[in-house]
Amino acid sequence: MWQPFIITTGMKDFDIEKVYSIYTQLDKNKRKEILRILCDKGMELKAIEAFTYRETPSCKHLFFHFKDNNIAIPYYQLTEEQLNEVQEILLKINEERL
């Protein structure tokens, strides 16, 4: 079994398992709200794509589609600041849902 992939950033650990889980449980309107919030913070996104591999469903990924780029960027290629923004926003929205 795959171990959770955690990226240690300057502020906190980015936990892909937690972020992926929260994101995939959101409805379409909440996902649009997240895109709007991230755009307001300077991340010009047109979509976030949640992805798992059929062969290894425990391996989770998020791909970020920026407005000025046709290539999907995997979460681990974002800057520490961007990872922290994404995680903080998703954690905050998750807390509001509970």
C-alpha positions as a Markdown table, in Angstrom:
| # | Residue | x | y | z |
|---|---|---|---|---|
| 1 | Met | 0.0 | 0.0 | 0.0 |
| 2 | Trp | 1.2 | 3.5 | -0.8 |
| 3 | Gln | 2.2 | 5.8 | 2.0 |
| 4 | Pro | 0.4 | 9.2 | 2.0 |
| 5 | Phe | 2.5 | 11.8 | 0.1 |
| 6 | Ile | 3.1 | 14.8 | 2.3 |
| 7 | Ile | 5.1 | 17.8 | 1.2 |
| 8 | Thr | 6.7 | 19.8 | 3.9 |
| 9 | Thr | 6.4 | 23.5 | 3.3 |
| 10 | Gly | 7.6 | 26.5 | 5.2 |
| 11 | Met | 4.3 | 27.0 | 6.9 |
| 12 | Lys | 2.8 | 23.5 | 7.3 |
| 13 | Asp | 2.7 | 20.1 | 5.7 |
| 14 | Phe | 0.6 | 19.7 | 2.6 |
| 15 | Asp | -1.4 | 16.5 | 2.9 |
| 16 | Ile | -2.6 | 15.4 | -0.5 |
| 17 | Glu | -4.8 | 12.7 | 1.0 |
| 18 | Lys | -6.7 | 15.2 | 3.1 |
| 19 | Val | -6.9 | 17.9 | 0.4 |
| 20 | Tyr | -7.9 | 15.4 | -2.3 |
| 21 | Ser | -10.6 | 13.9 | 0.0 |
| 22 | Ile | -12.1 | 17.3 | 0.8 |
| 23 | Tyr | -12.0 | 18.5 | -2.8 |
| 24 | Thr | -13.7 | 15.4 | -4.2 |
| 25 | Gln | -16.5 | 15.7 | -1.7 |
| 26 | Leu | -17.4 | 19.2 | -2.7 |
| 27 | Asp | -20.3 | 20.0 | -5.1 |
| 28 | Lys | -19.9 | 21.9 | -8.3 |
| 29 | Asn | -20.8 | 25.3 | -6.8 |
| 30 | Lys | -18.2 | 24.9 | -4.0 |
| 31 | Arg | -15.6 | 23.9 | -6.5 |
| 32 | Lys | -16.4 | 27.1 | -8.5 |
| 33 | Glu | -16.1 | 29.1 | -5.3 |
| 34 | Ile | -12.7 | 27.7 | -4.6 |
| 35 | Leu | -11.5 | 28.6 | -8.1 |
| 36 | Arg | -12.9 | 32.2 | -7.6 |
| 37 | Ile | -11.1 | 32.5 | -4.2 |
| 38 | Leu | -7.8 | 31.2 | -5.7 |
| 39 | Cys | -8.2 | 33.6 | -8.7 |
| 40 | Asp | -8.7 | 36.5 | -6.3 |
| 41 | Lys | -5.4 | 35.4 | -4.6 |
| 42 | Gly | -3.5 | 35.5 | -7.9 |
| 43 | Met | -3.8 | 31.9 | -9.0 |
| 44 | Glu | -5.6 | 32.3 | -12.4 |
| 45 | Leu | -7.2 | 28.8 | -12.6 |
| 46 | Lys | -9.8 | 27.5 | -15.0 |
| 47 | Ala | -10.1 | 24.1 | -13.3 |
| 48 | Ile | -8.7 | 21.7 | -10.7 |
| 49 | Glu | -8.8 | 18.0 | -11.7 |
| 50 | Ala | -8.8 | 15.2 | -9.1 |
| 51 | Phe | -7.3 | 12.0 | -10.4 |
| 52 | Thr | -6.5 | 8.5 | -9.2 |
| 53 | Tyr | -4.8 | 5.7 | -11.2 |
| 54 | Arg | -7.0 | 2.7 | -11.8 |
| 55 | Glu | -4.0 | 0.4 | -11.0 |
| 56 | Thr | -3.2 | 2.2 | -7.8 |
| 57 | Pro | -6.3 | 3.9 | -6.4 |
| 58 | Ser | -4.5 | 4.9 | -3.2 |
| 59 | Cys | -2.3 | 7.2 | -5.3 |
| 60 | Lys | -4.1 | 10.6 | -5.4 |
| 61 | His | -3.3 | 13.6 | -7.6 |
| 62 | Leu | -4.7 | 17.0 | -8.2 |
| 63 | Phe | -3.9 | 18.7 | -11.5 |
| 64 | Phe | -4.2 | 22.5 | -11.8 |
| 65 | His | -5.3 | 24.0 | -15.1 |
| 66 | Phe | -4.2 | 27.6 | -15.4 |
| 67 | Lys | -5.9 | 30.1 | -17.7 |
| 68 | Asp | -2.7 | 31.0 | -19.5 |
| 69 | Asn | -1.4 | 27.4 | -19.9 |
| 70 | Asn | -2.8 | 24.4 | -21.8 |
| 71 | Ile | -0.7 | 22.0 | -19.8 |
| 72 | Ala | -2.1 | 20.5 | -16.5 |
| 73 | Ile | 0.3 | 21.2 | -13.6 |
| 74 | Pro | 0.4 | 18.4 | -11.0 |
| 75 | Tyr | 0.0 | 19.7 | -7.4 |
| 76 | Tyr | 3.7 | 18.9 | -6.5 |
| 77 | Gln | 4.9 | 21.4 | -9.1 |
| 78 | Leu | 3.1 | 24.3 | -7.4 |
| 79 | Thr | 5.1 | 26.7 | -5.2 |
| 80 | Glu | 5.0 | 26.3 | -1.5 |
| 81 | Glu | 2.9 | 29.4 | -1.3 |
| 82 | Gln | 0.3 | 28.1 | -3.8 |
| 83 | Leu | 0.1 | 24.7 | -2.0 |
| 84 | Asn | -0.5 | 26.4 | 1.3 |
| 85 | Glu | -3.2 | 28.6 | -0.2 |
| 86 | Val | -5.0 | 25.7 | -1.7 |
| 87 | Gln | -4.8 | 23.6 | 1.5 |
| 88 | Glu | -5.9 | 26.5 | 3.7 |
| 89 | Ile | -8.9 | 27.4 | 1.6 |
| 90 | Leu | -10.0 | 23.7 | 1.4 |
| 91 | Leu | -9.6 | 23.2 | 5.1 |
| 92 | Lys | -11.6 | 26.4 | 5.8 |
| 93 | Ile | -14.4 | 25.4 | 3.5 |
| 94 | Asn | -14.4 | 21.9 | 5.0 |
| 95 | Glu | -14.7 | 23.3 | 8.6 |
| 96 | Glu | -17.7 | 25.5 | 7.4 |
| 97 | Arg | -19.5 | 22.4 | 6.1 |
| 98 | Leu | -19.2 | 20.5 | 9.4 |
